[in-house]
Amino acid sequence: MAKSDDITIFMTSDGLEWGQFLAGQLDAFKGKVTYRTLQLDDMEYENPTEVTHACTNSLVVLLLASPDTLNYMHEKAGWFSLTMQTVPATSAVVVVTLMGKEDVDRYTASTYDTSRWTYKDPGHRHEDVQQMVADILDIVDRCRHSKPKEPSISRSSSRPKLCVKLFPSTVYEVGDVPPPHPACGDPLTCVTSTSQTALLPVHLLSSPLCQSRWSASLCLSPSHTNTKY
C-alpha cells in the first residue's frame, strides 16, 4: 500500500496552536513533502481507524506531546500503545516535547515501546523551530530511501550436507596388501557419486590388527556432520 502522507501530526486541543504553526512551517516545502493533522481528542469514533491507518502508512508519525496528548496516551494506553507499534520499521516516530522529556517518559515508560522514538525539543527561538523542521525533513528523506531488511539465510543451513557412510566389504589379514583400486589405481577407497568424488585413505581408518577394503555410500543429509572435505 502506498504511503498516504509523508508526515501525520498527532495532537490534542491544547496543542492546536503549535500544530498550526508547525503546519505553516511545512507549507514552505509544498511539493517536496505532504502532511496531515489529526486531533486525537476530537475524533468521531472510539479507537478511530484513521489513527491506525496513519501509523501504518505515514513515513513519519509526529507526536506533539502536550499535557492533553500525554493524558490521552495514558488513558488510551491499551489501544494507542499497540497502534503505535504498527509503525513500520522503515518509518519513524518523532516526539516533539512541548513539555520536558522527563514528563513524556513518566507517561509512557511503563506502557509504550519508545525504543524507536526520536525526541525533538522545539526550543524557544524561531531558529530552533527551523532547525527542528529541517531535522524532521531529513528523517522523512531517510525513510523514503530505506528498504525493509530481507531475512538472512545461513548458507550452512540452506543446503544439504554431504555425509559418508563406510562399511567393510573385504577384510585382509595382517601383512596382506590390498590390490589397487580399479578406479583410481591406489589402495584407497574411491567414493563416487554423480556430483563429486572423495578419496578416503583406508590405512588411516584400519585397526592395527587388520587392513580392510571399504565400501562407501554417499547420502545428502540436513543433519550436522563433522566430516571435512
C-alpha positions in Angstrom: 0.0 0.0 0.0 1.3 3.5 -0.9 2.1 5.9 1.9 -0.9 8.2 2.4 1.2 11.1 3.7 4.8 11.7 4.4 4.0 13.1 7.8 1.0 12.7 10.1 0.9 15.1 13.1 -1.0 13.8 16.1 -2.1 16.5 18.6 -4.8 17.4 21.0 -6.8 20.6 21.7 -4.2 22.2 23.9 -1.6 21.8 21.1 -3.7 23.2 18.2 -1.7 26.4 18.1 1.5 24.6 17.9 0.1 22.2 15.3 -1.0 25.1 13.1 2.4 26.8 13.5 4.3 23.6 12.6 1.9 23.0 9.6 2.7 26.5 8.4 6.4 25.7 8.5 5.9 22.6 6.5 3.8 24.5 3.9 7.0 26.2 2.8 8.0 22.8 1.4 4.9 22.0 -0.6 5.7 19.7 -3.5 8.5 18.1 -1.5 6.6 16.8 1.5 3.0 16.1 2.3 1.4 16.1 5.7 -1.9 15.9 7.5 -3.0 16.7 11.1 -5.2 14.5 13.4 -6.7 15.9 16.6 -6.8 12.8 18.8 -9.4 14.1 21.3 -11.8 15.3 18.6 -12.3 12.0 16.7 -15.8 10.9 15.8 -15.3 7.2 16.9 -13.7 5.4 19.7 -10.3 4.0 18.7 -10.6 5.6 15.2 -9.2 3.7 12.2 -7.8 7.0 10.9 -5.1 6.8 13.6 -4.2 3.2 12.8 -4.1 4.0 9.0 -1.8 7.0 9.7 0.6 4.8 11.8 0.9 2.1 9.2 1.0 4.3 6.1 2.9 7.5 7.1 6.7 7.9 6.7 6.9 9.9 9.9 4.4 9.9 12.8 4.9 13.2 14.6 3.5 13.4 18.1 3.0 16.8 19.7 3.5 15.9 23.3 1.4 18.5 25.1 -0.2 17.8 28.5 -3.6 16.8 27.0 -1.8 14.5 24.5 0.0 12.8 27.3 -3.2 12.4 29.3 -4.8 10.9 26.2 -1.9 8.5 25.7 -2.2 7.4 29.4 -6.0 6.9 29.3 -5.9 5.1 25.9 -2.7 3.2 26.6 -4.3 -0.2 26.0 -5.2 0.7 22.4 -2.9 3.5 21.5 0.3 1.8 22.6 -0.5 -1.2 20.3 -1.4 1.2 17.5 1.9 3.0 17.7 3.7 -0.4 17.4 2.2 -0.8 13.9 4.6 1.9 12.6 6.7 0.0 10.1 10.5 -0.4 10.6 11.1 1.8 7.6 9.1 4.7 9.1 9.8 6.8 12.2 8.1 8.2 15.3 9.2 11.8 16.2 8.0 13.2 19.5 8.1 17.0 19.8 8.5 17.6 23.6 6.2 20.6 24.3 6.8 19.6 27.9 10.1 18.2 29.2 11.2 14.8 28.1 11.0 13.6 31.7 7.3 14.3 31.6 6.9 12.3 28.4 8.8 9.4 30.0 6.7 9.5 33.1 3.5 8.9 31.0 4.9 6.5 28.5 7.8 4.5 30.0 5.7 1.6 31.5 3.1 1.3 28.7 4.8 2.2 25.4 7.7 0.9 23.5 9.7 4.0 23.0 12.9 2.4 21.7 12.4 3.8 18.2 11.2 7.2 19.1 13.2 10.3 18.3 12.7 13.3 20.6 12.9 16.9 19.4 12.9 19.9 21.6 11.3 22.9 19.8 13.3 25.4 21.8 12.3 29.0 22.4 13.6 30.7 19.3 12.4 30.8 15.7 15.8 29.4 14.7 15.3 26.4 17.0 12.0 25.6 15.3 13.5 25.9 11.8 16.3 23.5 12.8 13.7 21.1 14.2 11.8 21.2 10.9 15.0 20.6 9.0 15.7 17.6 11.1 12.2 16.2 10.6 12.6 16.6 6.8 15.9 14.8 7.0 14.1 11.9 8.7 11.5 11.9 6.0 14.2 11.7 3.4 15.9 8.8 5.2 12.6 6.9 5.4 11.9 7.4 1.7 15.2 5.7 0.9 15.1 2.9 3.5 14.3 -0.6 2.5 12.9 -3.5 4.6 15.6 -5.9 5.7 15.4 -9.2 4.0 15.7 -12.2 6.3 19.3 -13.5 6.2 19.7 -17.1 5.1 22.6 -19.1 6.5 24.5 -20.9 3.8 25.4 -23.7 6.1 21.7 -24.4 6.8 20.3 -23.7 3.4 21.9 -26.6 1.6 22.1 -30.3 2.5 25.3 -31.5 3.9 27.2 -34.5 2.5 27.9 -37.4 4.8 29.8 -40.6 4.1 28.9 -44.0 5.4 31.7 -46.5 5.5 31.4 -50.3 5.9 34.0 -53.1 5.2 33.4 -55.2 2.2 36.6 -57.3 2.4 38.9 -57.9 5.4 42.6 -58.7 4.8 44.9 -60.4 7.2 47.9 -58.5 8.7 50.6 -58.3 6.0 48.3 -58.6 3.1 48.4 -55.8 0.6 45.1 -55.0 -1.0 45.1 -54.8 -4.8 45.0 -51.3 -6.4 41.5 -49.9 -6.8 40.3 -50.3 -10.4 39.0 -46.7 -10.5 42.0 -44.8 -9.1 44.9 -47.3 -9.1 45.7 -46.8 -5.4 44.9 -48.8 -2.3 42.3 -46.2 -1.4 38.6 -46.2 -1.2 37.3 -44.3 -4.1 33.9 -42.9 -3.3 32.0 -41.7 -6.4 28.7 -40.1 -7.0 27.1 -38.1 -9.8 28.2 -34.8 -8.1 31.6 -35.4 -6.6 34.4 -37.9 -5.9 36.1 -38.3 -2.5 39.2 -40.4 -1.8 39.4 -41.9 1.7 42.8 -43.5 2.7 41.9 -46.9 4.1 45.1 -47.3 6.1 44.1 -44.3 8.3 40.8 -46.0 9.1 42.1 -49.6 9.6 42.7 -51.0 13.0 46.3 -52.3 14.0 45.0 -55.9 13.6 43.9 -55.8 10.1 43.5 -53.7 7.0 40.2 -53.6 5.2 38.8 -52.7 1.9 36.0 -50.3 2.5 32.9 -49.6 0.5 31.2 -46.3 0.9 27.9 -44.8 0.1 27.0 -41.1 -0.2 23.9 -39.5 1.2 22.6 -36.0 1.4 21.5 -35.1 4.8 20.4 -31.9 6.5 21.9 -33.1 9.8 25.2 -31.9 11.1 28.3 -33.8 10.3 31.9 -33.4 11.4 33.3 -34.9 8.2 35.5 -32.5 6.4 36.0 -32.4 2.6 
